[in-house]
Each structure stands twice: as structure tokens, then as C-alpha cells.
Amino acid sequence: MIHDNLIHVQNNINHAIENANRPKGAASLIAVSKTKPVSMLMEAYEAGIRDFGENKVQELCEKYEQMPKDIRWHMIGHLQRNKVKYLIGKAVLIHSVDSLRLAEEINKEAQKQNTCVDILIEVNAAEEDSKFGVSLQEAPSLVEAVAKLPCIRIKGLMTIAPYTENPEENRKYFRQLKELSVDITRKNVDNVSMDILSMGMTGDYEVAISEGATYVRVGTGIFGERNYG
Ligand SMILES: *Cc1c(COP(=O)(O)O)cnc(C)c1O
């Protein structure tokens, strides 16, 4: 089932890239495996997946220990400062940086462990109260402040669009995130690139790709519904 789902999702991604006249491989898939057992992740691994997304530090670390070492783990969930230290060296990319204090903590822990950490700035484009992330307006100044930290590299932006039955309703948010990335690129801030746009989930990844997503984060479409029991 997972194997078939992956083929289906990857086909949709390829078509969306083609329809948008973007280069082959312009958007890649992160398999969002939160709450799912390692056995299911291994099925995806065996079908070729190497990018996995988790939203809890402890779960990411446990799966990291149990799974092959060529996996790229993406931290996509809200991150508490006291958990940062466990992630360093395990997550290749932290998608969910939304405050200077959190960035400072990541920088401090990276420094301690003699490394640098790649991050994205999380933007709450739709300004939903239930979601983390800075507003579109606040993002540029946060980028400039975080860019001064020596052990952090800003690689782009991430957004979680509202839940909707009609993915077209989220097109405006994806477009705004892309425009923001272009505006920030124009400022030419040292230590900042805007190569990555992490946007689009099971319900709306094709629309996100047509607006410039470089990573889509798909969970349900690969592993089925989550059961939080
Ligand atoms: C759970 C989650 C996803 C995947 O959502 P689906 O709708 O299951 O594809 C993507 N991004 C984030 C940040 C998530 O927490």
C-alpha cells in the first residue's frame, strides 16, 4: 500500500512540476511519518524514500537510532528550546524556526557541538491563531536578526497552509511565501539563501508546486490517516 501510494504521489509531483514548466526534480518529497511505526517507515525506505519528516524531537531521535543512517531527517514541528540540543547532528534541516530566541538556542547548541545547522523560517501566511510562525510582515526582520548568528544557515522559508477541502484556496498563501522569498533574496543578506520553499501537504501539494515549492511534506497521502488514539 505504501509503495503504491508513493508511486501515486511521486507521479502527481512530477506532473505538477511539468505543468508549471519547472525543471525536472524541482520539488522533492518529504515523507511525513509522525505517529507511524518504524515498520511503515522501512516500507517507504525500501521504496526509495530518504527524506522523512517528524514533528516531535523524541520521536525523531528514536527513529533516527532505529533506522538506516543515510536518511535525512527533517524537523517540521514546533520546537521547544529545551529540546534543541537533542536534534543537533540528527536533523538535516529544521523547518520551524519562528523566533530569535529559538534561533539563538540552536546557534548555542550548534556551537557547543562544533557544527552548523540549516534552518527555515516558519511563516504563518494565513495568520491563523492555531499555528506557529511569524507573519509575512515580521519575517524579513527575523531573517536579518537570525542571519547574524554564526552557526546557523538560513536556507529558505516554510509555511503550513490552512486545512481546506479546496486546495485552490491556499494558492494565495503559497504565492505570498514565494514573493516573500524573492523580496528577501533581493536584500542580499550575508549567510541567507532562499533556495528552499517548504510548502504543500497531502491536500494541496500540487498547488504548492505550481507556486514554487521545492519541498512538499506529505503524510496522509503516503501512510494513511493518523490515529492519535
Ligand atoms: C503532519 C504534517 C504534515 C503532513 O500532513 P498531511 O496532511 O498528513 O500530508 C506536513 N507538515 C507539517 C508541518 C505537519 O505537521
The ligand as a Tripos MOL2 file, in Angstrom:
@<TRIPOS>MOLECULE
LIG
   15    15     1     0     0
SMALL
NO_CHARGES

@<TRIPOS>ATOM
      1 C1          1.5840   16.4470    9.7440 C.3       1 LIG1
      2 C2          2.2830   17.4850    8.9400 C.ar      1 LIG1
      3 C3          2.3440   17.3900    7.5330 C.ar      1 LIG1
      4 C4          1.6820   16.2930    6.7290 C.3       1 LIG1
      5 O1          0.3000   16.4520    6.7050 O.3       1 LIG1
      6 P1         -0.6300   15.5270    5.7840 P.3       1 LIG1
      7 O2         -1.8460   16.3150    5.6160 O.co2     1 LIG1
      8 O3         -0.8150   14.2450    6.5180 O.co2     1 LIG1
      9 O4          0.0960   15.3340    4.4930 O.co2     1 LIG1
     10 C5          3.0510   18.3720    6.8560 C.ar      1 LIG1
     11 N1          3.6620   19.3900    7.5140 N.ar      1 LIG1
     12 C6          3.6200   19.5000    8.8460 C.ar      1 LIG1
     13 C7          4.3240   20.6390    9.4910 C.3       1 LIG1
     14 C8          2.9340   18.5650    9.5980 C.ar      1 LIG1
     15 O5          2.8970   18.6970   10.9370 O.3       1 LIG1
@<TRIPOS>BOND
     1     1     2 1
     2     2     3 ar
     3     2    14 ar
     4     3     4 1
     5     3    10 ar
     6     4     5 1
     7     5     6 1
     8     6     7 2
     9     6     8 1
    10     6     9 1
    11    10    11 ar
    12    11    12 ar
    13    12    13 1
    14    12    14 ar
    15    14    15 1
@<TRIPOS>SUBSTRUCTURE
     1 LIG1         1 GROUP 0 **** ****
